[in-house]
Amino acid sequence: MLPEGTDILTFAEHAGKPPDIGSTLADASRQAVTLGHLKDRYLTTSTRLDL
């Protein structure tokens, strides 16, 4: 049985004893994402890509 949050490759690479990965997505605190935030991130990213 795989530990929660561990993929098969990581499990196999560590001989069935994967390292502690800290908090999982379910345990991590979440913040609300708004369309305005997504738009700002998109514009910031797209302006850096323009050459």
N, CA, C, O and CB atoms as a CASP TS submission, in Angstrom:
PFRMAT TS
TARGET T0000
AUTHOR 0000-0000-0000
METHOD Language model
MODEL 1
PARENT N/A
ATOM      1  N   MET     1       0.850  -1.181   0.000  1.00  0.00           N
ATOM      2  CA  MET     1       0.000   0.000   0.000  1.00  0.00           C
ATOM      3  C   MET     1       0.887   1.233   0.000  1.00  0.00           C
ATOM      4  O   MET     1       1.809   1.342   0.808  1.00  0.00           O
ATOM      5  CB  MET     1      -0.962   0.004   1.221  1.00  0.00           C
ATOM      6  N   LEU     2       0.610   2.159  -0.905  1.00  0.00           N
ATOM      7  CA  LEU     2       1.381   3.401  -0.991  1.00  0.00           C
ATOM      8  C   LEU     2       0.911   4.398   0.063  1.00  0.00           C
ATOM      9  O   LEU     2      -0.290   4.559   0.279  1.00  0.00           O
ATOM     10  CB  LEU     2       1.259   4.019  -2.399  1.00  0.00           C
ATOM     11  N   PRO     3       1.861   5.069   0.722  1.00  0.00           N
ATOM     12  CA  PRO     3       1.462   6.136   1.642  1.00  0.00           C
ATOM     13  C   PRO     3       0.772   7.257   0.874  1.00  0.00           C
ATOM     14  O   PRO     3       1.084   7.493  -0.293  1.00  0.00           O
ATOM     15  CB  PRO     3       2.685   6.684   2.411  1.00  0.00           C
ATOM     16  N   GLU     4      -0.147   7.937   1.510  1.00  0.00           N
ATOM     17  CA  GLU     4      -0.883   9.017   0.855  1.00  0.00           C
ATOM     18  C   GLU     4       0.085  10.108   0.407  1.00  0.00           C
ATOM     19  O   GLU     4       0.958  10.520   1.171  1.00  0.00           O
ATOM     20  CB  GLU     4      -1.959   9.602   1.801  1.00  0.00           C
ATOM     21  N   GLY     5      -0.072  10.575  -0.832  1.00  0.00           N
ATOM     22  CA  GLY     5       0.761  11.635  -1.362  1.00  0.00           C
ATOM     23  C   GLY     5       2.072  11.153  -1.960  1.00  0.00           C
ATOM     24  O   GLY     5       2.892  11.970  -2.377  1.00  0.00           O
ATOM     25  N   THR     6       2.286   9.845  -2.011  1.00  0.00           N
ATOM     26  CA  THR     6       3.527   9.293  -2.565  1.00  0.00           C
ATOM     27  C   THR     6       3.218   8.586  -3.873  1.00  0.00           C
ATOM     28  O   THR     6       2.293   7.778  -3.952  1.00  0.00           O
ATOM     29  CB  THR     6       4.206   8.318  -1.563  1.00  0.00           C
ATOM     30  N   ASP     7       4.007   8.901  -4.907  1.00  0.00           N
ATOM     31  CA  ASP     7       3.798   8.206  -6.172  1.00  0.00           C
ATOM     32  C   ASP     7       4.648   6.936  -6.200  1.00  0.00           C
ATOM     33  O   ASP     7       5.566   6.781  -5.394  1.00  0.00           O
ATOM     34  CB  ASP     7       4.143   9.128  -7.373  1.00  0.00           C
ATOM     35  N   ILE     8       4.348   6.047  -7.111  1.00  0.00           N
ATOM     36  CA  ILE     8       4.999   4.742  -7.173  1.00  0.00           C
ATOM     37  C   ILE     8       6.495   4.853  -7.435  1.00  0.00           C
ATOM     38  O   ILE     8       7.276   4.060  -6.907  1.00  0.00           O
ATOM     39  CB  ILE     8       4.356   3.896  -8.247  1.00  0.00           C
ATOM     40  N   LEU     9       6.901   5.823  -8.241  1.00  0.00           N
ATOM     41  CA  LEU     9       8.323   5.990  -8.559  1.00  0.00           C
ATOM     42  C   LEU     9       9.122   6.373  -7.317  1.00  0.00           C
ATOM     43  O   LEU     9      10.177   5.794  -7.059  1.00  0.00           O
ATOM     44  CB  LEU     9       8.507   7.054  -9.652  1.00  0.00           C
ATOM     45  N   THR    10       8.638   7.329  -6.557  1.00  0.00           N
ATOM     46  CA  THR    10       9.313   7.739  -5.323  1.00  0.00           C
ATOM     47  C   THR    10       9.362   6.587  -4.335  1.00  0.00           C
ATOM     48  O   THR    10      10.378   6.366  -3.677  1.00  0.00           O
ATOM     49  CB  THR    10       8.605   8.948  -4.692  1.00  0.00           C
ATOM     50  N   PHE    11       8.271   5.860  -4.234  1.00  0.00           N
ATOM     51  CA  PHE    11       8.195   4.715  -3.332  1.00  0.00           C
ATOM     52  C   PHE    11       9.247   3.670  -3.706  1.00  0.00           C
ATOM     53  O   PHE    11       9.928   3.137  -2.830  1.00  0.00           O
ATOM     54  CB  PHE    11       6.784   4.092  -3.366  1.00  0.00           C
ATOM     55  N   ALA    12       9.382   3.378  -4.993  1.00  0.00           N
ATOM     56  CA  ALA    12      10.340   2.376  -5.453  1.00  0.00           C
ATOM     57  C   ALA    12      11.780   2.873  -5.318  1.00  0.00           C
ATOM     58  O   ALA    12      12.664   2.100  -4.946  1.00  0.00           O
ATOM     59  CB  ALA    12      10.051   2.000  -6.905  1.00  0.00           C
ATOM     60  N   GLU    13      12.027   4.142  -5.613  1.00  0.00           N
ATOM     61  CA  GLU    13      13.378   4.687  -5.514  1.00  0.00           C
ATOM     62  C   GLU    13      13.937   4.633  -4.101  1.00  0.00           C
ATOM     63  O   GLU    13      15.149   4.521  -3.917  1.00  0.00           O
ATOM     64  CB  GLU    13      13.391   6.107  -6.002  1.00  0.00           C
ATOM     65  N   HIS    14      13.077   4.710  -3.116  1.00  0.00           N
ATOM     66  CA  HIS    14      13.514   4.704  -1.720  1.00  0.00           C
ATOM     67  C   HIS    14      13.262   3.357  -1.037  1.00  0.00           C
ATOM     68  O   HIS    14      13.147   3.285   0.187  1.00  0.00           O
ATOM     69  CB  HIS    14      12.805   5.808  -0.953  1.00  0.00           C
ATOM     70  N   ALA    15      13.179   2.313  -1.826  1.00  0.00           N
ATOM     71  CA  ALA    15      13.022   0.945  -1.316  1.00  0.00           C
ATOM     72  C   ALA    15      11.850   0.807  -0.350  1.00  0.00           C
ATOM     73  O   ALA    15      11.948   0.133   0.675  1.00  0.00           O
ATOM     74  CB  ALA    15      14.295   0.502  -0.628  1.00  0.00           C
ATOM     75  N   GLY    16      10.750   1.452  -0.693  1.00  0.00           N
ATOM     76  CA  GLY    16       9.545   1.314   0.116  1.00  0.00           C
ATOM     77  C   GLY    16       9.501   2.199   1.339  1.00  0.00           C
ATOM     78  O   GLY    16       8.568   2.093   2.134  1.00  0.00           O
ATOM     79  N   LYS    17      10.493   3.079   1.520  1.00  0.00           N
ATOM     80  CA  LYS    17      10.516   3.989   2.672  1.00  0.00           C
ATOM     81  C   LYS    17      10.752   5.419   2.176  1.00  0.00           C
ATOM     82  O   LYS    17      11.842   5.963   2.356  1.00  0.00           O
ATOM     83  CB  LYS    17      11.625   3.567   3.701  1.00  0.00           C
ATOM     84  N   PRO    18       9.744   6.027   1.554  1.00  0.00           N
ATOM     85  CA  PRO    18       9.920   7.371   0.992  1.00  0.00           C
ATOM     86  C   PRO    18      10.171   8.401   2.084  1.00  0.00           C
ATOM     87  O   PRO    18       9.722   8.227   3.217  1.00  0.00           O
ATOM     88  CB  PRO    18       8.692   7.772   0.173  1.00  0.00           C
ATOM     89  N   PRO    19      10.892   9.482   1.748  1.00  0.00           N
ATOM     90  CA  PRO    19      11.152  10.532   2.742  1.00  0.00           C
ATOM     91  C   PRO    19       9.862  11.272   3.094  1.00  0.00           C
ATOM     92  O   PRO    19       8.900  11.278   2.326  1.00  0.00           O
ATOM     93  CB  PRO    19      12.210  11.527   2.215  1.00  0.00           C
ATOM     94  N   ASP    20       9.866  11.884   4.253  1.00  0.00           N
ATOM     95  CA  ASP    20       8.720  12.689   4.669  1.00  0.00           C
ATOM     96  C   ASP    20       8.655  13.920   3.784  1.00  0.00           C
ATOM     97  O   ASP    20       9.619  14.681   3.711  1.00  0.00           O
ATOM     98  CB  ASP    20       8.817  13.086   6.176  1.00  0.00           C
ATOM     99  N   ILE    21       7.531  14.126   3.112  1.00  0.00           N
ATOM    100  CA  ILE    21       7.404  15.249   2.187  1.00  0.00           C
ATOM    101  C   ILE    21       6.759  16.461   2.833  1.00  0.00           C
ATOM    102  O   ILE    21       6.488  17.447   2.148  1.00  0.00           O
ATOM    103  CB  ILE    21       6.606  14.836   0.981  1.00  0.00           C
ATOM    104  N   GLY    22       6.510  16.411   4.114  1.00  0.00           N
ATOM    105  CA  GLY    22       5.874  17.535   4.793  1.00  0.00           C
ATOM    106  C   GLY    22       4.367  17.482   4.601  1.00  0.00           C
ATOM    107  O   GLY    22       3.784  16.419   4.387  1.00  0.00           O
ATOM    108  N   SER    23       3.758  18.645   4.683  1.00  0.00           N
ATOM    109  CA  SER    23       2.304  18.685   4.571  1.00  0.00           C
ATOM    110  C   SER    23       1.872  18.407   3.137  1.00  0.00           C
ATOM    111  O   SER    23       2.526  18.819   2.179  1.00  0.00           O
ATOM    112  CB  SER    23       1.762  20.045   5.038  1.00  0.00           C
ATOM    113  N   THR    24       0.775  17.711   3.016  1.00  0.00           N
ATOM    114  CA  THR    24       0.214  17.427   1.701  1.00  0.00           C
ATOM    115  C   THR    24      -0.731  18.551   1.319  1.00  0.00           C
ATOM    116  O   THR    24      -1.006  19.443   2.122  1.00  0.00           O
ATOM    117  CB  THR    24      -0.518  16.059   1.685  1.00  0.00           C
ATOM    118  N   LEU    25      -1.216  18.507   0.115  1.00  0.00           N
ATOM    119  CA  LEU    25      -2.110  19.548  -0.362  1.00  0.00           C
ATOM    120  C   LEU    25      -3.324  19.701   0.548  1.00  0.00           C
ATOM    121  O   LEU    25      -3.771  20.818   0.811  1.00  0.00           O
ATOM    122  CB  LEU    25      -2.555  19.244  -1.780  1.00  0.00           C
ATOM    123  N   ALA    26      -3.846  18.597   1.019  1.00  0.00           N
ATOM    124  CA  ALA    26      -5.025  18.670   1.886  1.00  0.00           C
ATOM    125  C   ALA    26      -4.700  19.361   3.208  1.00  0.00           C
ATOM    126  O   ALA    26      -5.564  20.014   3.792  1.00  0.00           O
ATOM    127  CB  ALA    26      -5.576  17.265   2.153  1.00  0.00           C
ATOM    128  N   ASP    27      -3.444  19.222   3.689  1.00  0.00           N
ATOM    129  CA  ASP    27      -3.049  19.827   4.956  1.00  0.00           C
ATOM    130  C   ASP    27      -2.605  21.272   4.807  1.00  0.00           C
ATOM    131  O   ASP    27      -2.637  22.030   5.776  1.00  0.00           O
ATOM    132  CB  ASP    27      -1.947  19.028   5.580  1.00  0.00           C
ATOM    133  N   ALA    28      -2.191  21.663   3.615  1.00  0.00           N
ATOM    134  CA  ALA    28      -1.659  23.006   3.397  1.00  0.00           C
ATOM    135  C   ALA    28      -2.780  24.035   3.438  1.00  0.00           C
ATOM    136  O   ALA    28      -3.916  23.764   3.048  1.00  0.00           O
ATOM    137  CB  ALA    28      -0.915  23.083   2.054  1.00  0.00           C
ATOM    138  N   SER    29      -2.429  25.229   3.924  1.00  0.00           N
ATOM    139  CA  SER    29      -3.431  26.282   3.943  1.00  0.00           C
ATOM    140  C   SER    29      -3.670  26.765   2.511  1.00  0.00           C
ATOM    141  O   SER    29      -2.755  26.773   1.688  1.00  0.00           O
ATOM    142  CB  SER    29      -2.987  27.458   4.864  1.00  0.00           C
ATOM    143  N   ARG    30      -4.877  27.156   2.233  1.00  0.00           N
ATOM    144  CA  ARG    30      -5.235  27.574   0.874  1.00  0.00           C
ATOM    145  C   ARG    30      -5.719  29.006   0.909  1.00  0.00           C
ATOM    146  O   ARG    30      -6.319  29.464   1.882  1.00  0.00           O
ATOM    147  CB  ARG    30      -6.319  26.647   0.266  1.00  0.00           C
ATOM    148  N   GLN    31      -5.443  29.697  -0.176  1.00  0.00           N
ATOM    149  CA  GLN    31      -5.902  31.068  -0.319  1.00  0.00           C
ATOM    150  C   GLN    31      -6.846  31.131  -1.514  1.00  0.00           C
ATOM    151  O   GLN    31      -6.722  30.358  -2.464  1.00  0.00           O
ATOM    152  CB  GLN    31      -4.702  32.054  -0.491  1.00  0.00           C
ATOM    153  N   ALA    32      -7.783  32.058  -1.448  1.00  0.00           N
ATOM    154  CA  ALA    32      -8.711  32.226  -2.558  1.00  0.00           C
ATOM    155  C   ALA    32      -7.973  32.823  -3.750  1.00  0.00           C
ATOM    156  O   ALA    32      -7.152  33.727  -3.592  1.00  0.00           O
ATOM    157  CB  ALA    32      -9.907  33.120  -2.149  1.00  0.00           C
ATOM    158  N   VAL    33      -8.263  32.323  -4.921  1.00  0.00           N
ATOM    159  CA  VAL    33      -7.684  32.850  -6.156  1.00  0.00           C
ATOM    160  C   VAL    33      -8.811  33.508  -6.934  1.00  0.00           C
ATOM    161  O   VAL    33      -9.841  32.895  -7.213  1.00  0.00           O
ATOM    162  CB  VAL    33      -6.981  31.721  -7.005  1.00  0.00           C
ATOM    163  N   THR    34      -8.592  34.754  -7.271  1.00  0.00           N
ATOM    164  CA  THR    34      -9.613  35.487  -8.015  1.00  0.00           C
ATOM    165  C   THR    34      -9.202  35.609  -9.475  1.00  0.00           C
ATOM    166  O   THR    34      -8.042  35.394  -9.825  1.00  0.00           O
ATOM    167  CB  THR    34      -9.845  36.883  -7.399  1.00  0.00           C
ATOM    168  N   LEU    35     -10.158  35.955 -10.318  1.00  0.00           N
ATOM    169  CA  LEU    35      -9.840  36.182 -11.727  1.00  0.00           C
ATOM    170  C   LEU    35      -8.868  37.347 -11.887  1.00  0.00           C
ATOM    171  O   LEU    35      -8.020  37.331 -12.779  1.00  0.00           O
ATOM    172  CB  LEU    35     -11.120  36.450 -12.529  1.00  0.00           C
ATOM    173  N   GLY    36      -8.985  38.338 -11.041  1.00  0.00           N
ATOM    174  CA  GLY    36      -8.061  39.468 -11.094  1.00  0.00           C
ATOM    175  C   GLY    36      -6.630  39.033 -10.810  1.00  0.00           C
ATOM    176  O   GLY    36      -5.692  39.496 -11.459  1.00  0.00           O
ATOM    177  N   HIS    37      -6.469  38.145  -9.841  1.00  0.00           N
ATOM    178  CA  HIS    37      -5.139  37.619  -9.516  1.00  0.00           C
ATOM    179  C   HIS    37      -4.584  36.819 -10.695  1.00  0.00           C
ATOM    180  O   HIS    37      -3.415  36.970 -11.049  1.00  0.00           O
ATOM    181  CB  HIS    37      -5.197  36.734  -8.244  1.00  0.00           C
ATOM    182  N   LEU    38      -5.401  35.983 -11.295  1.00  0.00           N
ATOM    183  CA  LEU    38      -4.955  35.195 -12.442  1.00  0.00           C
ATOM    184  C   LEU    38      -4.582  36.093 -13.613  1.00  0.00           C
ATOM    185  O   LEU    38      -3.594  35.838 -14.303  1.00  0.00           O
ATOM    186  CB  LEU    38      -6.041  34.208 -12.864  1.00  0.00           C
ATOM    187  N   LYS    39      -5.367  37.142 -13.840  1.00  0.00           N
ATOM    188  CA  LYS    39      -5.070  38.082 -14.928  1.00  0.00           C
ATOM    189  C   LYS    39      -3.730  38.777 -14.686  1.00  0.00           C
ATOM    190  O   LYS    39      -2.918  38.901 -15.602  1.00  0.00           O
ATOM    191  CB  LYS    39      -6.199  39.131 -15.063  1.00  0.00           C
ATOM    192  N   ASP    40      -3.503  39.227 -13.458  1.00  0.00           N
ATOM    193  CA  ASP    40      -2.239  39.895 -13.127  1.00  0.00           C
ATOM    194  C   ASP    40      -1.054  38.965 -13.320  1.00  0.00           C
ATOM    195  O   ASP    40      -0.020  39.379 -13.843  1.00  0.00           O
ATOM    196  CB  ASP    40      -2.267  40.406 -11.690  1.00  0.00           C
ATOM    197  N   ARG    41      -1.193  37.713 -12.902  1.00  0.00           N
ATOM    198  CA  ARG    41      -0.106  36.740 -13.081  1.00  0.00           C
ATOM    199  C   ARG    41       0.141  36.469 -14.556  1.00  0.00           C
ATOM    200  O   ARG    41       1.288  36.353 -14.986  1.00  0.00           O
ATOM    201  CB  ARG    41      -0.429  35.426 -12.354  1.00  0.00           C
ATOM    202  N   TYR    42      -0.926  36.369 -15.326  1.00  0.00           N
ATOM    203  CA  TYR    42      -0.794  36.139 -16.765  1.00  0.00           C
ATOM    204  C   TYR    42      -0.057  37.300 -17.428  1.00  0.00           C
ATOM    205  O   TYR    42       0.865  37.090 -18.216  1.00  0.00           O
ATOM    206  CB  TYR    42      -2.178  35.946 -17.412  1.00  0.00           C
ATOM    207  N   LEU    43      -0.465  38.511 -17.108  1.00  0.00           N
ATOM    208  CA  LEU    43       0.168  39.682 -17.716  1.00  0.00           C
ATOM    209  C   LEU    43       1.635  39.795 -17.316  1.00  0.00           C
ATOM    210  O   LEU    43       2.476  40.156 -18.139  1.00  0.00           O
ATOM    211  CB  LEU    43      -0.578  40.954 -17.319  1.00  0.00           C
ATOM    212  N   THR    44       1.945  39.493 -16.076  1.00  0.00           N
ATOM    213  CA  THR    44       3.330  39.522 -15.618  1.00  0.00           C
ATOM    214  C   THR    44       4.167  38.499 -16.358  1.00  0.00           C
ATOM    215  O   THR    44       5.286  38.794 -16.776  1.00  0.00           O
ATOM    216  CB  THR    44       3.405  39.271 -14.117  1.00  0.00           C
ATOM    217  N   THR    45       3.636  37.304 -16.524  1.00  0.00           N
ATOM    218  CA  THR    45       4.354  36.247 -17.205  1.00  0.00           C
ATOM    219  C   THR    45       4.493  36.533 -18.693  1.00  0.00           C
ATOM    220  O   THR    45       5.568  36.345 -19.263  1.00  0.00           O
ATOM    221  CB  THR    45       3.657  34.925 -16.993  1.00  0.00           C
ATOM    222  N   SER    46       3.418  36.985 -19.323  1.00  0.00           N
ATOM    223  CA  SER    46       3.465  37.200 -20.773  1.00  0.00           C
ATOM    224  C   SER    46       4.368  38.362 -21.145  1.00  0.00           C
ATOM    225  O   SER    46       4.971  38.336 -22.218  1.00  0.00           O
ATOM    226  CB  SER    46       2.070  37.447 -21.313  1.00  0.00           C
ATOM    227  N   THR    47       4.485  39.372 -20.309  1.00  0.00           N
ATOM    228  CA  THR    47       5.379  40.491 -20.627  1.00  0.00           C
ATOM    229  C   THR    47       6.832  40.088 -20.500  1.00  0.00           C
ATOM    230  O   THR    47       7.684  40.658 -21.183  1.00  0.00           O
ATOM    231  CB  THR    47       5.092  41.681 -19.719  1.00  0.00           C
ATOM    232  N   ARG    48       7.146  39.121 -19.643  1.00  0.00           N
ATOM    233  CA  ARG    48       8.519  38.637 -19.525  1.00  0.00           C
ATOM    234  C   ARG    48       8.903  37.785 -20.726  1.00  0.00           C
ATOM    235  O   ARG    48      10.085  37.689 -21.055  1.00  0.00           O
ATOM    236  CB  ARG    48       8.695  37.836 -18.235  1.00  0.00           C
ATOM    237  N   LEU    49       7.944  37.172 -21.378  1.00  0.00           N
ATOM    238  CA  LEU    49       8.236  36.291 -22.506  1.00  0.00           C
ATOM    239  C   LEU    49       8.424  37.053 -23.819  1.00  0.00           C
ATOM    240  O   LEU    49       9.012  36.530 -24.765  1.00  0.00           O
ATOM    241  CB  LEU    49       7.124  35.278 -22.663  1.00  0.00           C
ATOM    242  N   ASP    50       7.926  38.285 -23.872  1.00  0.00           N
ATOM    243  CA  ASP    50       8.077  39.068 -25.095  1.00  0.00           C
ATOM    244  C   ASP    50       9.535  39.456 -25.280  1.00  0.00           C
ATOM    245  O   ASP    50      10.163  40.029 -24.390  1.00  0.00           O
ATOM    246  CB  ASP    50       7.182  40.327 -25.059  1.00  0.00           C
ATOM    247  N   LEU    51      10.057  39.129 -26.457  1.00  0.00           N
ATOM    248  CA  LEU    51      11.468  39.437 -26.754  1.00  0.00           C
ATOM    249  C   LEU    51      11.566  40.479 -27.834  1.00  0.00           C
ATOM    250  O   LEU    51      12.669  40.868 -28.219  1.00  0.00           O
ATOM    251  CB  LEU    51      12.230  38.178 -27.178  1.00  0.00           C
TER
END
